[in-house]
């Protein structure tokens, strides 16, 4: 189903069990997947709830369902010749349908499906990033600048897409049922040397968090954008490492061939384990690499 990369977009992913689950004998409850499909690239991560059921299974199903929803939406968009646009809402609706059917076929409980979901869907003409739950998004530009978004929910109660099937009213009630700010969005821009250039924090409503926070990548930005990555919130829980430094480290790729994201995270974790225990929580990330500019330069100057 996936096509061979022609040198325009590529993607990779990796996930790693955290120290807390490793010592307690629990499975890794984070999952990541990425791929290419008919000229598009996607990168998806899911983070299972530690107090849920078999959420290691649920996280995989949610990530795989999202990847399938992206592929189906992309086919529809190509067939419509511009009549269908890139929309997170449409992808999320497709994901919801696949999730419900899969859960019932496998005989899973609602508690097994409690996992957050973040994804990137990118084409040569732009892309979309969607956050449902908590986690981190990072965009690295060809200048070396990195823009980072971090989403946090109040009382450590993130939204899970599976709530939409039957538990949405209970989730809303748990957050006060008054649509007051229930989550916090932090955005920082870092210079190539890692210093903070500017940043801001914004409180978001409960409704916006449930709907999913979407970031659009316009076509005009594609020339400047090099990497887009999504992380589970495990990237903010690495022993003795400030979370933004961890994100920046995982965005410094020495090369972009093969399993480039896997290599970078494995190397980064080994470095962090020299400073402390490494990731306390499970951690997952998936990356889309946009090398269209380099391809055009190579073609021009051969």
N, C-alpha and C positions, 0 to 999 in steps of 0.2 A: 504493500500500500504506500509506503514512504518511498520517495524518490532519492536518487543519489545527489549529494550536494554538488552544485555546479560552481561553487566558489563565491556565491553572493551572500547567502545566509547560512549559518551553521549553529548547532546547539549541542549542549552537553549538560550533565547533571551528576549529582552525587548526594548520598545521605549517610549519616554516621551515628552510631548509638552513643548516647551520653553516659557519663560516669554513673549517674544515679540509677539508670536502668541496668547498666552492666553489672554493678555490684549486687543489685537486688534480684537478678536473674530474669528480668522482664525483657520482652522483645523491643526492638527499635520501633517506635510508633510514628516516625516521620517517613515520608516517601517522596521521591522525585522522579520525574520522567521528562524527556525532551525528544524532539524529532523534527523532521522536515516533511512537508507534504505539498506537492504541486506548487512549488515556488514560495511557500510560506514556512515559517519556523515557529515552534512553540516550546515553552518551558513551563512546567507545572510542578508545584510542591504542595504537599498536604501534611498537616501536623495533627496527629491523633491526640485526643484528650486523655490524660493520664488516669483520670478517675472514671472514665467511661468503660465500655465493655472491651471487645476485641478490636480496639481501634487501630491496631497495626493492620488489620485486614481492611477496616473502613477507610483508612488513609489511602491505601493502595487503590481501592475501588473508586474513591472520589477523584484521585489524580488520573486514573485511567479513563474514567468517565468524562472528565473535563477534556482530556486530550482527544477523545473521540468526538466530543461535541465541537471542539475547535475544527477538527478535520471536516466534519459534516457541514459546518457553517461556511468553511472556506470553499468547499465544492459548490455550495449554493450561491456564494458570492461570485464565483467565476462564471457559473452558468447564467447568472442574471445580467452579466455584462454591465455592472454598475447599478443595477436596480436594487441590490442588497448591499448595505454598508457594513463595515466592521463594527459590531456592537456587542459589548459585554452582556447586555441584558438578554439578547437572543441566545448567546452561548450558554449563559446560566440557566435559561429555560430548558435548553436541550440537555444540559447536565442533569437537571432535576429529574427529567423524565427517565434518563438512563439509570440514575441512582435508585429510584423507586422500584423499577422493574428488577434490577440486579439484586437489591436487598431481599425482595420477596422470593426470587428464584433460589437464592442461597440460604434462605431461612434465617437471615440475620435479624438481630434485634435493633431497635432504634439506637440504643446506647453503643452499639458496635460501629455506628456510622458517624460518631461525633469527631469531626476533624475539620480544621480550617482549610482554606484553599486559596492559593495565590498563583496567578499565571500571567505569562507574556504570550501574546499572539502577534507576530510581526510578518509583514510582507515588504517587498521592495518599495511600496508606496506608503508605508506608515504602519502603525501598530496600535495595540491597546494593551494596557496592564490592568488587572483586576485583583482587588484584595477583599476576601471574604473571611473575616476573622482578624487575627493579628499576624505580625511578621514585618519584614523589611524588604523594600525595593531599592535597588541601586542602579543608576545609569552612569556609565563612564563615557566621556566624550573624547574625541581625538586630541584635544588639547591636554588631556590628562586630568581635567576636572572631574569630580565625582559628585553626583547629586543623590542624596539618600533620603528615603521616606521611611519612617517607623510608625507603625500603628499599634496602639496599646488600648486595651479595654479596661474599664473600671472594675475593681474587685476581682481581677483575674478571671472574668467571666466573658470570654470572647464569643462572638456569634459563630455558629456552625451551620453550614448549608442544610444539614439534615434536619435542623429544627423546623424547617418550612413544611415538612411532611405532617407533623402532628404536635410539635411542642413550641410553636412560635409564641402563643399567648403566655405560656409559662415563662419563657425567656424574657419577654417584655415585662411581665410582672416582677421578675427578679431584679430588673434594672429600674424599677420604680413606676413603670407604665405612664410616665409623664413626658416622654420624649426630650428630657433635659440632656445636656451633654453626657454621654456615656463612654466616649472613647476620645483618645488624644492622638493627633497626628503631628509628628515632629518632622520637619524638613530641614536638612543641612546641606550646604554646598562646600566641598573641600577643594582646596588648591592642589595642584600636582604634587606638592611636597607634603601633603597631608594636613596642612593647617586649615582651620575653619575660616572660610570667607564670610559667610553669613548664614543665618538660620532663623527659623520661626517655629512656633507651636500653635496649634489650633484645636479647639474643642469641637467635636462633631456630634450631631444628634444621633439618637438611637435609630431613627428611621434610616438615616444615611448609612449607618453601619450595617444594618440588615440588608439594604439594597445592594451593598457592595460599593467600595470606593474605586472609581475608575480613573486612570490616567491615560490620556491619549498621546500618541506619538505622531505628530503631523508629518506629512511627506517632506516638507521643507527642512525638518530637523534631522532627517535620515543621513544627510551628508556629514553632519557633525557627530552623530551618535555612533559609538563603537560597540559597547556591550550593554545589555540589560539583564539584570539578575533578580531573582526572587529568592528570599530566604525564609525559613521558619524562624520563630522567635528564639530558637536555640542559639542563634548567632549572637544574641544579647546576653547569653549565660555561659560564657567561657571564663574559667577560673583565672583571675589575675590579669584579665585583658579587658580594656575598655571597648564597649561594643562597636563603636564607630571605627576603631583601629582594626578590629577583626574584619569588618565589612570591607574596608579599604585593602586589607591584606589579601582577601579572597578575590579581589578584582584586579590584582596585579599578575597578569598572565605573561610568562616568559615566551610561550609560543601558543599557537591556536590550532594545532593539528590534533586529530584524534580526540582522545578523552581529556581535553584541555582543562575543563572545570574539575574533573575528578583528580587530576594530578595536582592542581593548585590547592584544593582543599586538603588533600592528604598531606602535602608538604606543610601547609599552614598549621594544621592540627599538630603535627610533629614538633613544629617550632613552639607552639603554645604550650605543649606538654613539658617543655624544658623550663617554662616559667611557672607552671602550676599543674593542675589536674586535667587541663584541657576542657572540652565541652562537658558541662554538668548535665545539661539536657540534650536530648536528641537534636540533631541539626541536619537540615536538608537545604540544598540550593540547586537552582537550575538556571542556565545562562543561554542567551541568544547572542551570537556574535555577528555583527554587520560588517562585512568586508567588501561592500560594493565599491567603495571609493578606490581601494587598492586594486580591485579587479579592473576598473576602468583605467587606472594609471598604467597597469601592466599591459593592457591592450593597446594603449596609445603609444607607449614608448618602447614596447617589446624589446 
